[in-house]
Amino acid sequence: MTQENPQRNKLAEAGEASNNSGAQGLGEPSGMAPALAFSASSPSGTVSITSSQSSSNESSSESAVNRELRRLNRSLHALSACNQALAQAGSEPELLHQICDIIVRVGGYRMAGIAYAEQDEEKTVRPMAHAGQGSGYLEQIQVRWSDTPAGRGPAGTAIRENRICVIADTANDPVFAPWREAALQRGYAAVIALPLRVACCVWRAGHLFGTGGGV
């Protein structure tokens, strides 16, 4: 089995968890996203299925079902842990760090982070929290949410267009060229960025749920 499918499953899982979180009594999202969550997966973080030449179609089908069940189980565990963190966190910074840790530890991503979209002239993106194997990644790269080369990556696009943005192949996707070297040095094979929407103009920790994505 190729590496692409496990990566896409992980990215799909991130989208599902994000969508499910919106149904947890947070209200209808609207307006510009003031922040985003992002994370990166790696070949070592994916689930691969291998079989011998003598394996039957029935066995392969059973393996695929088990793989899907494991994926759903990870998603449910991550969502449950994030809801618990939301209820128990004593401050917004604490919550942001806990969410990132859950995405890495429970969701199986190599790195996860949350950043805020600044309303300055350059439209910078300010990292707020991260977990996993970052190794200075957030400090090394340049990210904007303006409609410029530095703002057309997954993070900038997610904020500017208020939508989930996926890079399924960091090594070959031309859109990801400005951040490719730094990402590949850290083993980031795929990334996803998700806008964190709010129902009002003021950022509130209660509207936070981030999984998957990256710059």
N, C-alpha and C positions, 0 to 999 in steps of 0.2 A: 504494500500500500504506500502511496506517495505521502510525502510530508504535508502536502497542501491541505488535504482533508482534515487532519487533526487540528491544523491551525484554524481553518474556517469554523470547525466545531467550537473551538475555544472562543472565537470572536462572536459567533452566534450566541454562545452562552452569556457573554457579556451583555449583549443587547437584550436578551431575555431578562436577565437579572435587573437591568436598568428599567425596563418597561414594567416589570412586576413591582418594583419599588414605588413607582408612581401611583400604584393602587393602594398604598398603605395609609390612606388618609391624609395625604399631603396636599390635596387640592389640585385643581386643574392648572398645569403649568402654562405660563405665558411670559412674553417679554424676552429681552436679550439675556442670554445666559451670562451671569457674572463670573462663572467659574467652570472648570471642566475637570473630569477625572480621566486619567489615561493610564494604560499599562502595556507591558510588552511581554510577549511569549517567546519561548526559545525552543529549539528542537528537543532539548532535554526535558522541557516542561510539557511536551505533548504526550498523548497516549497513542501508541502505535499497535497495530494488530498484525501479527505475522502468522503464517501457516505453512505447513509442508506441502509438497506437491500432491500428497496422497489425501489431503483433507477434503472432505465432501462438501458439497454446496450447503448442506444442512448445517454442518459445523461452522462454516463461514457466516451463515445467516445468524446462528446463535451468538457468535462472537460479536457481530455488529450490534445485536440487540443488547448484549451485556455492556458494550462500550457506550451505547446511548444511555443506558440506565446509570452508568457511572457518571456520565456527563451531567445528567439531570440531578443526580444526588449531590454532586459538587455545587451545582447552582443553588439548590435548595438550602444546603448547609451554609453557603456564603450569605445568602439573603437573610436567613434566620440570625446569623451572627451579627450582620450589619444592623438589623432591627433591634437586637439586644444592645448593641453599642449605642445606638441612637437614643434608647431609653435610659441608659445608665451614664453616659458621658457627662462629666462635670463642666466642660467648657468646649467651645468650638474647636480650638487647636487640638485638644485631646481627641475629639471625635474624628477629625480629619486623619490623624495618625492611626487611630484604631481601624478606620475603614480601609486604609491602604494596607495595613498589616493583614487584615482578613482576606483581602483580594489576593495577596501573595500566598499566605499560609494555607488558606482554605480553598481558594479558587485555583491555585496552581500556576499563577503567573510569575514570571521572572522579576518583574518590577511593576509597581503601581504608584501613581502620584496624583495629587490634586493641585491645581493652580488657579489663580484668580486673574480675570481679565481686567487690566488697569485702564482707567478712563483718561490716560495721558495722551499727549500729542503723538507719540510713537506707537501707541496701542500695544504696550508690552504685556507679556504674560508672566505673572509672578508666582513661582513655585511656593506652595504652602506646606505640603507634607509629601513624604514618599516612603516606600518600604521596598525591600528586596535588593537586588543587585544593581544599584544605581551607579556606584563608583564614579561620582562626579558628573554623570551624564547631564543632569539638569543644569549644572553650572557651566558646562562646556558649550551646550548648544544655544543658538539664538532663536527665540520664538516670538512672533508678533501675531496679532489677530487682524492686522490691516491687510488690505488687498495688495500685498507686495510679495516678492519671492519669499521673504522670511515669514510671511503670514499665510502662505498657501499650503502648508503642511497639514497633517491631520488635526493638530491642536488649534491652529489659527482658523482652519475651515470650520471645525466644530463650533467654535465660539461665534465666528462671523455669520455663519449660515444657520446656526442653531439646529444642527443635525449631527447624528452619529457619523463619524468618518473612520474608515478602515483602510489600513495598508496591510494587505495579506502577504506581501513579499517585499521585505525591506531591501533585499539585495538587488532587486531588478525594477521596482516601480520607479519611474522617472520623477514622479511628484515628490518622492522622498529623498532625492539626491542630496540636498543640503545637509541632511542629518544622517546619511547612510553610514559614513565611516565611523562616527561615534557610536551608532547603534550596533553595527556589526562587531565592533571591538568588544562589546558587552554581551554578544550573543542574542540580540533581539531579532528574531526572525519575522515577527509580525507585530503590529501595533494597532490600537483602537483608541479613539478619543470620543468622549461623550460629553455633551454640554449639560451642565447642572442648572436646570431651570428653576426659577422662583415665581411664586404667584403674586409677589408684590415687589416694590422697588428696593426693599431692604433685604440684604442677604441674611438668611437665618439657617442655623445648623440643621434645623428640622427638615429642611428641603434637600438635604444632601444624600445622595447615594451614587457612588461611582464604582464602576467595574470595567476593566479592560480599557485599552486605548493607549495611544502614545504619540510622542512627537519625534 
